Amino acid sequence: MARRNDTRQKLLDAGMRLFADRGFDATSVADLEEAVGLQPRRGGLYKHFANKSELLEAAVRRHLDDADAIAGGLESLDLGDATDPEGLQALMVDLARVFLAEMDRLEGLTRLLEHDGPRLGAVTAEVKLRAVDLSYRATASLISVIAPFVADPEATAVAVLGSLVALRRTTWTFGSPPLSIDDERFLTAWSSLFVRTVFGA
């Protein structure tokens, strides 16, 4: 049974990787079987999944099962003295690192949805709710605590995190970040700008 589960996990990993790289239609059952060491066209995949579509959905749902990680990471941040500019800037850098790490973890899922989002239907909407919107809501809650005077914390959270999304998506698309600015340099400028303009610190 353990071996069967191990093969199933390998198929999920291979499915996420191949679907993200090639798209659903361009990835054959034989490709998936070969990627995990099964003999192609011998029915190995069908011992674990009814078909390729079921494998696709299972791979996405496995990522969704871990989607609470970012909310937990944000909730565990040490708020410290939110009125101190240096402490606030350090907090914003920690927040950004949690968010970027989660984006990195979900890169394969993001690419997969770009290829095959319409095919997944309701699952795509669930990804947005449980993985994408969750991070914005968690950040909005954090902003409400450390800056209760901000009129619209949800819209502010979208504005704040949007630049982090752009940083990662540019890197994924072109192989390097905008102007080749690394994370640490970006986060220093980003957090400083955030503290000065949003909180007036």
N, C-alpha and C positions, 0 to 999 in steps of 0.2 A: 504493500500500500504506500509506503514511504517513497519507493521508487516511482510509482505512478504519479504521486503528488509532485515529486521533483521534476518529472518530465512536463507536467502541466504548468508548473511555474516557469520552466524554461521556455515553453511555448508562449506564455504570456509576455515574457521579456522579449522574445524574438518578434512576436507580433507587434508589440509597441514600437520596437526599433524599425522593423521593416515597413510597417504601415506608415510610420512617420516619414521615413526616407523616400519611399516609393509611391505611397498611396495604396488604398485597398485593392483597386482593380489590377494594379501592376504587380501585386504580390500574390503569387500562387500558393496553393496548399503545399505543393512540392517544395517551394522556397522555404516555407515555414518548417516543414519536416526536416529538410536538409540542414537548416540553421541550428537545429538542436540535436543533430546526430541520428535522426530517424531515417530509415531508408525511404526515399521519395516514392510516392504513388503506391505505398503498401497499406494505406489506411491508418497509419500511426496517429495522425491528428484526431481522427474520428473516435478514438478510444477516450478522448478527453473532452472534445467539443463536437456538437452536432454538425457544425459547419464553420466556415471562415467568419461569417457574420457574428456567430456566438462568441468566437475567440476575440474578435474586435471589441464587442461590448464588454466582455469580461475584463479585458486589458484596461479599458477606460474606467470601469467600476473599481478595479483594484486601486487605481490612482485616487479615485474619489474617496475611498475608504480612509486615505491618509490626509484628506483635505483639511481636517481640523488642526493640522500641525501648525499652520501659519497663525491661526487665531490663538492657539495655545502659546506660541512663541511671542506674539505681541502682548498677550495678557501677562506674561511672566516678566516683561521688561520692568526694570527698576525705575520708577518715575522720579525718584530723588527730589531735588528742589527745582520744580518746574519754573520757578520765577528767576532762577539764575541762568543767564545767557549761556555760560559755558556748559553747565549741566544739561540745559535744554538741547544744546547742539549735540552733545554726546548721546543723549537719548534719541535724537532724530537719526543719528548715524546708526545706532543699534537697530532702530526700526527698519531702516533701509536695508541693512544687512540681512535681517530676517526675511524681508520681502524678496530681495534678490536671490537669496538661497532657495526660496520656494519657487521662484520663477525658473531657476536652473533645474530644480527637481521635476518641474512640469514641462520642460522644453519638448520632450518627445510627445507628450499629450497635446501640447499647443500645435505642433506641426501636424499631428494626426488630424486634429479638428480642422486645420486649414485645408487639408486634402479631402476629408470625408465628413465634415460636420453635418451637412444635410442628410447623409445616409444614416447618421445616428439619431436623428430626430429628437425625441424627448430627452435622450441622454445628453445631448449637447446643451439643452436648456438646464439640465441638472448640473452640468459642469460649471456653467456660468453662475448658477445660484450658490453652489457649495464650494467652489474653488475661487472663482473670480470675485463675485460680489462679497463673499465672506471676508476677503482681505480688506476690501474697501470699508465694509461695515466695522471691522475690528479697528481699523485706523481711525475712522470717524469717532468711535467710542473713546479712543485714546485722546484724540484732539479735544473732545468734550470735557475730559477730565483735566488736561493740562492747560487748556485755553478755553474756559467756559464762555468767554466773551465773543468767540467766533460765531457769527450768525448762522452759518450753514456748514456744519462740520462734515456732512456727507459730500457736498460739492467740493469742499476744501480737500478732503481726502482724495477724491478723484484727481484734482489738480496736482496734488503733492506726489501721488504715486505714478501719475501718468508719465512724468519725466523718467522715472526708473524703468517703466515699461519700454519707453523709447530707447533707453540706453541698451537694454538687453536685446530688444528686437532688432536693432541696427546691427549689433554684434552677431546675432544668429544669421541675419540675411547677408551681410557683407564680410563676415569673418573677423571684424575688428570694430571697436566702439567708435562713435563719432570723434573725429580729430585724433583718434588713437589715445583718448583720455582713459586711463585705467580707473578702476572702481574707487580707489582711495582718493585720488585727485578729484573725481566727480563728487564723491560724498562730502568731502570737505567744503567744496563750493556750494553744493546743494543744501546742506544743513545750515551753512552760514546765511545763505539767501533766505531760507525758510524762516529762520529765527528773526532775521531783521525785518522782512517784509510782512510776514503773517502775524507775528507776535509783537512786533515793534521793539524788540529787545536790542 
